[in-house]
Amino acid sequence: MDNRPIGMFDSGVGGITVFKEVIETMPNESMIYIGDTASFPYGSKSKETIIDLTKRRIETLIQKDVKLIVIACGTATSQALEEVQKMFDIPIIGIIKPTIKYLKKNNIKDIGIVATSGTIRSNGWEKEIMKEIPDAKVQNKACPLLAPMAEEGWTENEIAKLSVHEYMKDIKNIEALVLGCTHYPLFKASFLEEVGEDTKVINTGEMVSLAVKEYIEENNIKNDCKVKPTYSIYLTDTECNFLNVAKQLIKDEEIIKQIKKI
Amino acid sequence: MDNRPIGMFDSGVGGITVFKEVIETMPNESMIYIGDTASFPYGSKSKETIIDLTKRRIETLIQKDVKLIVIACGTATSQALEEVQKMFDIPIIGIIKPTIKYLKKNNIKDIGIVATSGTIRSNGWEKEIMKEIPDAKVQNKACPLLAPMAEEGWTENEIAKLSVHEYMKDIKNIEALVLGCTHYPLFKASFLEEVGEDTKVINTGEMVSLAVKEYIEENNIKNDCKVKPTYSIYLTDTECNFLNVAKQLIKDEEIIKQIKKI
């Protein structure tokens, strides 16, 4: 048993889609979340910068004594996960592998990936998919405006819908669409409308929460349930719309009230 | 007489709206432009970071032996101009003062300002306006998505129009609207539609080009016209849509062909 919290970070509010899935899947676990809003967006930054930012967020989480770290960010997973796994002893889980496990298990071959420019440029998703599913056909599309739009709180208005439509127009005949940036589940309704009901739209947060649960159970580091779980959310810069977007997702005033600047 | 080029920089492609005005107003002057696309966007960064980026871009331009520097960026002007003017001997012109000179001359009091979050938060425009026009009434609006949208090349589609409409809905009864970010003239048609024909929409690039002309004439540092002017454009990162947007603005293949990575 291990009563320490799970640590998690993202460049902004997007990772809250993962946070939400994890607390729903494991309601007894405590969580510490860092939204690196001062450095947002990660998606347009160089690999070196993303590795450096990821390293610093992990150091902060280790100082806060977490038992496990989730990189709730597609860009940081695709560009920095391998490097930081070499640097630190703590277990670190990204959003790519748990998702690919699901694709493989369900025998999905025709796959669309939408993500930030940095993630698409790094080819991180496609490389990992081809390792596990060598006959997969992958269509990639960078959607650089969606994460900034989510941070602005524009996720369900006409502008969001039209933007998703514009980005999706060249992606055809897929069995599954991977939302490769953790901000994108905020646009899930628009993506569903674009792909039609025969295509599975994958929220990587769901896949990550299952991987975290499995890891915690296998390694016997569950919370012993003698203390009520706590949730803390830290932001590196509070001049942003984080609160409004997070509220829509978390819908729990007690958690929202705890948000503070690091 | 001084045949050295004019130096200019912006966080991305926005400053090209100023570049265009300057080469049209002073067709005999050579120009060096830096688009700091690796650090884009400036608009959401802290004051310290913007001062540091501005300082570094000015150092590069000085190394390239320019005679005068134009900060073709609203965020860098509002947050860093004063500081860098103290650090360097070279004349540095920003986009705020030339615009306020025009507002004052035309006795304009009811003023709307649209700009990035950083610029609006710094209150740079309003402070300068109140110094020169103490009875002005200023309405401010941060439009954080417009500069990223311009870098994406979405300036005339339905998404751009709806976004401008969304940002402008609370601004009422103004005589002039200042486009306080150099990306925004790319959305001029949409802004004009929002404010109606009685309101002047101000492209700061026009005002800056007049200020540069005045400075060059008063200080007798014009190009002597014995050599054909040259134009160089450098980008700090080429993984971007700069070229497509710049082409729409400059429409001169000879200039476009010269764009290179610094």
HADDOCK unambig.tbl for C-alpha pairs under 7 A between the chains (distance, minus, plus):
assign (segid A and resid 45 and name CA) (segid B and resid 38 and name CA) 7.00 0.50 0.50
assign (segid A and resid 145 and name CA) (segid B and resid 148 and name CA) 6.84 0.50 0.50
assign (segid A and resid 145 and name CA) (segid B and resid 149 and name CA) 6.87 0.50 0.50
assign (segid A and resid 148 and name CA) (segid B and resid 145 and name CA) 6.85 0.50 0.50
assign (segid A and resid 149 and name CA) (segid B and resid 145 and name CA) 6.88 0.50 0.50
assign (segid A and resid 159 and name CA) (segid B and resid 159 and name CA) 5.37 0.50 0.50
assign (segid A and resid 159 and name CA) (segid B and resid 162 and name CA) 6.43 0.50 0.50
assign (segid A and resid 159 and name CA) (segid B and resid 163 and name CA) 6.77 0.50 0.50
assign (segid A and resid 162 and name CA) (segid B and resid 159 and name CA) 6.43 0.50 0.50
assign (segid A and resid 163 and name CA) (segid B and resid 159 and name CA) 6.75 0.50 0.50
